[in-house]
Structure formats: structure tokens, C-alpha cells
Amino acid sequence: MHRKLSVLFLIGIGILVALLYFVDFDKVFAMLWSIPIEYLILLFIVQLSTMLLAALKWRIILKHSNVSMRNLIPTIFTGYLINNITPVGLAGGEPVKAYILSKTEKIPITTAASSVIADLFIEIFPLFILSATAIILVFMMGIPIELGIALGVIALALLIVFIIALSAVLHKEISGKIVCLVVAIISRVPVLRRKSPKLKSEVDTISSKFNQAMRKHMLDRDILVFATLISMTVWVLRILRLWLAFKALGVEVPIHYALIVETTTSVISFFPAIPGAVGIWEGTSVAIFMALGIPKAIATAGTILSRIFFYLLPSFIGVLAALSLGIGIRGILDVPGAMNRKVARQKAKQQPGRQ
């Protein structure tokens, strides 16, 4: 693991340690230790359901390609792992998912890459609705107005991203700019930076095929309807997971509190920061819960329990999934570089006269 990535992890862990120091650690540990086993099983089922539904949603997006759930599921799980160890939020695992799928299912890399972008696009719409709902709740329930303003800014940012993504489907020029932006982001990630020059040389080819594949994915009514419904279901389960985490502690937290916190922290994780938003996620969640009147020890215990199932469990399953695909940890970190090499080979095949 590169030094900068390690430093970022240490910063996140430092924030988490500071948070635990701020609260009564012994009290938090005692609350977590006394959780009934049936709640742990229920939380496990909820989290696993969200991960399997994510695989089903991706399969729907790829309806025009002959792909199997047998390879989609471990690929999705591996993507969760990469998302949790890279400092580019939810986008960190997408290059890895695209490459693994193109390799296991023998589909064009541009088709796989555009499918994961379409997947992220579909995620934005439900999150925008949830953000708007959270804003309404803030004003109706007398919750601190600062939180409503923050959510408003977040909703506006999501709307802008939504419009940009839609424009990418309709305009090839914008698709090219988005591809360039993605390459620029990749070049900032320590584990991917050394591979970015080769990817930049393939931007024109990638942009053209990316636009074609995006149109196929995003202009299909069945894909939009069913994938969006699944995405909404996943978000409901995520909110339910956070609510159940407090229920497991014997605390009845209003469901709209869970909605507000889950929405806010999820949006924060979209932006490049500390790998897996470690420390930032926990600190933000606890701060919001405290602003909503939840005691700090309870807020911390509930947040940590939810994160165990949202962060640690998917990471562990992701390692097992990667190994089942025959990919070691070093191989996972080098997947984007392998993806670049595959794109170059495909371009060479299309231009046989240029030797």
C-alpha cells in the first residue's frame, strides 16, 4: 500500500480514535457487547440483501449483454472492497468492477465501463429524492436550520451531477469531457496514478465507445424503471439498517432521523477524501445525531454498529470474492492498469494496418 494511502487511513483512524475519546468508550463498548444475537443476524441479512440487490440492478443495466450473476456477484463484492480502501468515495471500485467483468464475461471494456457509470447515474436520482425529503423533514420537525441548508447544498450538487450525466448521454463532446475528468481523478489516486498516462492516450477511443454504450444503457425504459426501483429499495434498506442498529441497542430513534443521517453521510462519501470515509463518516453521523438530540454515547454506539455491517462486513466479503476470482490484494490494486492495457489491445485490433 502506498505511503500516501496509508497516511490517509491513519488520519481517518485518528479521527475515529478522537471520537471514541470524546465519548465514554467503556459505555459504548458495553452497549455494543450487550446486543442480542438476533439483531446481529437481522443486520447481516439486511446488509447482504443490499449487496445482492446491487448485483441484480447491474444485471438489469447489462440486459443487452450476455452476463451471468455468477460473475456479477463476486465482482460487485470486490467493488465494495475497493470503494472502502480508495480515497475517491463511491467511484473507487468502478474501474475495478468494469475490468473484472470485461475479463470474466468477455465483453468490451467500454460496455463494462459505461454500465458502471450508468449504475452511478441511477443511484443519484433516489439520493436526490431522499435529500429533498430530508430537507422537508428538517423544516417540518424543527430540526436545526443549519442542517437543512447543508442538505439543500447537497441536493443542488446532486442535481448538477444528474444533469451532467444526462448531458453525457445526449452529447458526445460532454462524454469526452467526463472521460477526461475521470482520468484526471484516477491520476490523483495513489494506487492508480502510474497507470494514468496510458489511459490518457486512449481517451478519444474510449469517449466514442463510451457514448454509444451509455446511450444503449440509459435510453432503455425498462432499464431506467426497474433499476431505479431496485436502487430505491436498496436505499430504504440502508436507512432501515441504521434504524435497526439503534433498535439493537434498545433505543427507538425516529426513522426520519435515520433518513437524514444516512442521506447526508452517503453524499459526503461521493467526494474524494479519506479511504472509505473512515472517521469522517462516523464523526458526521454522530454530530448530526447529537444535533437531533441523541446522547453522544448512544449516537456513537449506533453509528459504529451500522458501520461494522456497512464497512467491515462488505470489505471482508470483498476479499473473499476477489480470492474466488483468482485475484490477490496486489492484483486488485493493479486492475486499473490491466484495464488500460486491455483497451490498448482492443484499439490495436481495430487498426490492423498500423503496425
N, C-alpha and C positions, 0 to 999 in steps of 0.2 A: 504493500500500500504506500502510495506516495506520501512524502512528508507533509505537504500542504493539506491533503485529505485527512491525515492523522491529526494535524493541528486543529482542523475544523471540528473533528469528532471530540477532541479534548475540550474545546470551547463549549460544545453542546453539553458534554458531561459535566463540565464545571458549572454551567447554568443550572443543571438538574440538581447537582450537589448543593448549590447555594439555595435552591428552592426547598430542599429537604431540611437544610439547616434553619431556614426561616420558619418552618413549621415544627411541630413536635414530632420528631422522627419516630420515637418509640410508640406514640399513639397511632401514627399512620401504619406502622408495621403491625401493631396489634389488631387494627381493623382489617388489614389485608389477610392476616393469618386466620382470622375467625370466619372467613367467608364460607358459607355452606357449599359443599361439593356440587350440588345440583345446579347452582348458579354458574359455577365454572363450566360445567358441561353445556349449559344453555348458551353461555357466551361463546364457547368454542363452536357450537352449531351455527350461531348467527354469523360469526366471522367467516367460517368455512363456506357458508351459503353465499355470502357476498363475493367471495373469490370465484366460486363456481359459476355464479351468475355473470360475473365479468367475462369469463371464458365463453359462456353462451352468447353474450352480447357481441363479442368479437367474431364468433362463428357466423352470426347473422350478418354482420358487416361484410364478411367474406363470402356471402352466399353465391357470388359469381365464380368463386374459386373452389376447387375440389380439395378441401382441407378437412382433417379429422380432429375430433375432440381429443383423441388420444395424444396428439402432439400439441394441440392448443392449450390444454390444461397445464402441463408442466412448463410450457413457455410463459403463460400468464403468471404462474407461481415464481418463475425465475425473474420475471419483470418486477414483481413486488420486492424481491431481494435487492435488485439494482436500484430501484427507487429509494430504498432505505439506506443505501451506502454511498449515494452520489449527491452532491450539493446543488442539483438542479430540479429539486422537487419532483412532481409527478412526471416530468419529461425524461428523467434519468434512465428509466428502464426501456423506453420506447425503441431506441436504436438496437438494443439487445434483442427485444422481442421480435422486431422486424427481421433481423438477421437469422435468428434461430428458426423462425417459421419458414423463411425462404429456403433454408438449408434442409429442414426435415420434411417439408411438403413439396419441395422442388417448384416453387412459384417465383415469379420475377421479384427481385428485391424492391422494385418501385411499387409493386402491388402491395407487398407486405408493409412497406413504409407508409404508404398513403392510408392503409387501413388503420394503423395505429394513430395517425393524425386525425382521421375521421372519428375514431373512438374518443379521442380527447375532445373533439368538437362537440360530440353528442353529450359528453359529460358536462360541458359548460352550461347548456340550456337548463337542466334540472337545478344546477347550482345557482343559476341566476334567479330562478323561481323561488328557491329556498331563501336566498338573500333578500329578495323583495318581501317574502313572508316574514322573515326575521325583523326587517325594518318596521313593518306594520305592527308586529308584536311589541317592539320596543316602545313605540309611541302609545299603544293601547294600554300596556301594562304598567306604565310609569317607570320604566327602566331608565337608568341614566342616559341622558340625551347624547352624551359623547359616543356611546356605543352605537347609537342609531346613525350618527354622522359617519363613523368609521365604516359601518355596513353599507351606507349609501355610496361612499367612495369605492368600496369593493364591488358593489353591484355595477357601478359605472364602468369600472375596469373590465369586468366580465362582459358587459355589453359591447365594449370596444373590441375585445378579443373575438367575440361571437361574430361581429360584423366583418372583421378582418378575415376570419376563417371562411365565411360565406363568400367574400370577395375573391378568395383564392380559388374557389370552385368555378367562378364565372370569368375570371380574368387570368390569363397565362402569365402576364407580367407580374401580377401580385404574387402568384405562385412562386415565381423565380425569386422574388424578394424574400418570401418566407423561407424558402430553402436556404438562401444566403444567411438569413438570420439564425436558422437552426445550426448551420455550420459554424457561425460565429459563437453561438452558445457552446457547442461541442468543443471548440478550441479553448474555452475557458475552464473546461473540466480537466483536472489533473490527469485522470486515467485515460482520457481520450485525446489530449492535446497533441501528442506526437503523430496522431493519425490524420489530423485535420488538413494538412497541405494536399494530400492526395484526394481527399473528398472535395476540396475546393476546385480541383481541376476537372471534376465531373459534374459541376453544378448545372451546366446547360442541358446535358443529357438527362440528369435526374429531374430537373424542373419540367421538361416536356412530358416525360412519362408520369411524373407525379401529378400533373394537372389532369391528364387523361384518366388516371386511376381514381383521383379524387372525384371527378365527375361521375364515374361509374358507381362509387360508393354513396355519394351524398345526394344524387338526384334520383335515387331509388326510393319510392314512397314506402315500400314495405320495410326497408332498412331503417329509415328515419322513424317510422311509427313504433315498430317492435323494439328496436334498440333503445329508443328513448324511454319506453315503458319499463324495460329492464333496468335502465340507468336510474329511473325514479325509484324503482323497488330497492335497488342497492342503497340509495341514499336514505330511504326510510329505515332499512336495516342498520345502517351506520348510526343513525340517530337513536334507534332502539337499543343498539349495543351500549352506547354511552349512558342511556337511561337505566339499562339493566345493571351497569357497573355500580351505580349508586344504590339501586334496589338491592343488590347483593350485600351492600354494607348496612342495610336496614334503614336507608334514607329515601324518602319519597321526594325526588326532585321533579318539579313540573316538566312535562315533556317539551314545552316550548323553550325552557332553559337549555335543554339538550340540543334542540334545533339551532338555537342562536350560537352556542359554543361550537358545535360540530361544523356549522357553516363557516364561521369566522376562521377557525383554525385550519380548515381544509383549504380555504382560499389562500391563506398565508403560505401553505405548503406548495402552492403553484410556483412561487417565486424562488430564484436561486438563493440559497442561504447555507445553513449547516446541514450536513448529510442527514436525511430523514427528519429534518427539523427537530432533531433531538435537543431538548432543553427549551427551545423556542415554543414548540407545541405545548409542552407541559406548562411552561410559565404563562403563556397566553390563556390557556384553558383555566388555570387556577385563578388568574387575575379576573377573568370575566365572571367566573362562578362567585368569587368573593364580591364583585360589584353587584351581583344579583342577590346577595345576602346569604350565601352558603358559607359556613365556617371554614376557615382555611385548611384545617386538618382533614375534614370531610372532602373538601374540594380536591385536595392533593391526592387522597387515597382513591377517590373515584376516577380521577384523571389517570393515575398510574395504572389502575386495574384495566381501564379501557385501552391504554397504550400497550399493555402486555399482549392483549389479543389483536391489536391493530398494527403493532410494530414488530414485537419479538416473535410472535407466532408465525406471521407471514414470512419473516426473514428465515426462520428455521425451516419452514416448509419449502421456501425458495432454494435453500442449499440442497435439500433432498431432491427437489425437482431437477436442479442443474446436474447433480450427480447421476440421476436417472437418464438424463440426456447425454451422458458421457462428457460433461463439461466440468472441469475443476474450477476453483475460485480464480486462479490465474487466467484460465481460459475465458471466464465470464468477463473479466476486465478487458480482455483483448478482442472481444466480439465486435465492437465497432470498427476496429482496424480490419478484421476479416471481412466485414460488410463492405468496406471501401474497396478491398481487393476484388470482391465478387462483382461489384458494379463495374470496375475497370475491365474485368474479363468479359462481361456481357457487352460492353461497348466495343471491345476488340472483335468479338464475333460478328457484330453488326457492320463492321468496316473491314472486310477481308482484304480489300485492296491496299490497305495501309499497313505495311509490314515494317 
